[in-house]
Structures are given as structure tokens and as C-alpha cells.
Amino acid sequence: MTNVLLTRRIPSSVLTKLESQCQVDLYPGGAIPHSELVLRIAGKQALLCLLTDRVDAEVMDASPSLAIIANIAVGLAQMNPVGPQPLRQRHAVVDDERDIRIRADALQRLGET
């Protein structure tokens, strides 16, 4: 089963669907501190985060199995200064909700892990 870190609460109907397919680690507080993100991402294959969550090399290095980072917003600002390229070099999917084909590929990769 795919291990997913979810940094914020999402609508219960969506969370229920996610939990039926994945092992979900839901951060219970407000904004997740960067140090907590680094600790909790270990062993996860997917990260569902918000624009305000800083995703950098330290986060990516903490989970070599990380294959998908899905941003629950539009834009990749939280990936600065790293940008999405280091993830793509690791063959990870970076989804910012702009391209349905990316999202479909991400879902397919989740099914393959």
C-alpha cells in the first residue's frame, strides 16, 4: 500500500477515498513546520502539500522512495529555490493541478508502487 503524507486536512469525502487506497499520515495541526515535514516524509512515496509548505532538497533526501509531490494549489512556489527539476531528475511526478495528464500519470504511478 502506498504511504502518503498529507500536510493539511482535506474534505472528508476526499480523505475517505484516499484512505481506501493508501496509508495516510495526516498532519493534525495547522502549517507543518519544515523540521516535522522532513521527519514525517521518511518512507513515504507521495506528498500532498500546500503552496505554503517548503519542499526542498532536505525533504526529498529524507525519502528516497518519494515518487509524487502533489500541490493542493496552483503553482510551484514552495519548491523554490530548488524548483521541480531535481524531482524530475529523480523520476518523480510533480503535480500543480494545471495539467490533467500529469495528474493521471501521478495516479498511475501510485498504483504501481
Backbone torsions as a table, in degrees:
resi	resn	phi	psi	omega
1	MET	NA	138.0	-179.0
2	THR	-70.2	132.5	176.3
3	ASN	-94.9	125.3	-175.1
4	VAL	-123.8	134.9	170.9
5	LEU	-102.1	123.8	178.4
6	LEU	-112.8	117.4	-171.8
7	THR	-83.6	-9.8	178.4
8	ARG	-147.2	160.0	173.4
9	ARG	-65.1	143.3	174.8
10	ILE	-124.2	167.8	179.2
11	PRO	-51.6	140.2	-174.4
12	SER	-58.7	-33.9	179.4
13	SER	-64.8	-36.9	178.7
14	VAL	-73.9	-42.8	179.1
15	LEU	-60.5	-41.4	178.6
16	THR	-60.5	-43.8	177.9
17	LYS	-63.2	-43.4	179.9
18	LEU	-63.1	-43.7	-179.4
19	GLU	-66.7	-24.6	178.8
20	SER	-73.8	-20.2	-177.3
21	GLN	-112.0	-18.0	-171.3
22	CYS	-139.3	160.3	169.6
23	GLN	-87.4	112.4	-172.6
24	VAL	-104.4	128.2	171.3
25	ASP	-106.2	103.5	-177.4
26	LEU	-98.4	119.8	175.7
27	TYR	-69.4	124.1	-171.2
28	PRO	-82.4	-16.5	-175.3
29	GLY	-89.1	-160.7	176.0
30	GLY	-79.4	-121.3	179.8
31	ALA	-67.0	129.1	179.8
32	ILE	-76.5	126.1	175.6
33	PRO	-63.2	146.9	-178.1
34	HIS	-56.6	-41.8	-179.3
35	SER	-62.3	-36.4	177.7
36	GLU	-70.4	-37.7	176.7
37	LEU	-60.5	-45.1	179.2
38	VAL	-61.8	-42.0	179.6
39	LEU	-67.9	-44.2	-173.5
40	ARG	-78.3	-21.1	-177.8
41	ILE	-75.0	-18.5	-179.0
42	ALA	-53.8	128.0	177.8
43	GLY	81.3	1.3	-178.8
44	LYS	-91.9	148.5	176.1
45	GLN	-98.0	-18.5	-177.0
46	ALA	-141.9	147.5	176.8
47	LEU	-128.0	123.4	172.6
48	LEU	-110.2	113.9	-171.8
49	CYS	-134.2	174.2	176.9
50	LEU	-104.6	168.0	-179.1
51	LEU	-58.6	-28.7	-177.2
52	THR	-82.3	-9.2	178.6
53	ASP	-84.5	120.7	-177.9
54	ARG	-79.5	116.2	177.3
55	VAL	-108.0	114.1	-176.5
56	ASP	-133.3	-173.3	-177.9
57	ALA	-59.4	-35.0	179.2
58	GLU	-62.4	-41.5	177.5
59	VAL	-65.2	-47.5	-178.6
60	MET	-64.0	-39.5	179.8
61	ASP	-68.1	-26.0	-178.5
62	ALA	-71.0	-16.7	179.0
63	SER	-140.7	89.1	178.6
64	PRO	-59.2	-21.1	-179.9
65	SER	-85.9	0.3	-179.4
66	LEU	-63.1	118.4	-177.0
67	ALA	-114.7	-21.0	-175.6
68	ILE	-139.1	131.6	167.6
69	ILE	-121.4	113.9	179.8
70	ALA	-110.5	122.5	-179.0
71	ASN	-93.9	123.0	179.5
72	ILE	-86.5	62.9	-179.0
73	ALA	-176.9	-176.1	174.8
74	VAL	-111.8	127.0	179.0
75	GLY	117.3	163.8	-179.0
76	LEU	-123.3	29.5	-175.2
77	ALA	-59.3	-33.1	-177.9
78	GLN	-69.0	-11.9	-179.2
79	MET	-92.1	-1.2	176.8
80	ASN	-77.5	142.7	4.6
81	PRO	-86.9	1.8	-176.0
82	VAL	-69.5	-45.8	-176.8
83	GLY	75.9	170.1	-176.2
84	PRO	-76.2	-15.7	-174.6
85	GLN	-59.0	-43.7	178.3
86	PRO	-58.9	-33.9	176.6
87	LEU	-68.5	-44.5	-179.8
88	ARG	-63.2	-32.9	176.1
89	GLN	-66.0	-25.8	177.5
90	ARG	-89.7	8.4	-179.8
91	HIS	64.3	31.3	175.9
92	ALA	-94.3	155.4	176.1
93	VAL	-93.3	132.4	176.3
94	VAL	-114.7	117.9	-174.9
95	ASP	-119.9	124.5	176.6
96	ASP	-121.0	24.9	174.8
97	GLU	71.3	6.3	-178.5
98	ARG	-90.0	-22.0	-172.0
99	ASP	-130.9	113.5	-177.8
100	ILE	-60.6	-29.7	179.4
101	ARG	-67.2	-37.0	177.5
102	ILE	-63.6	-43.9	-178.9
103	ARG	-63.1	-41.7	178.7
104	ALA	-63.5	-40.7	177.4
105	ASP	-64.4	-40.2	179.1
106	ALA	-62.2	-44.3	178.9
107	LEU	-64.3	-38.6	177.9
108	GLN	-63.7	-43.2	179.5
109	ARG	-64.1	-37.0	176.6
110	LEU	-59.3	-40.1	179.7
111	GLY	-68.2	-22.5	-178.0
112	GLU	-88.1	-14.1	-176.7
113	THR	-84.1	NA	NA
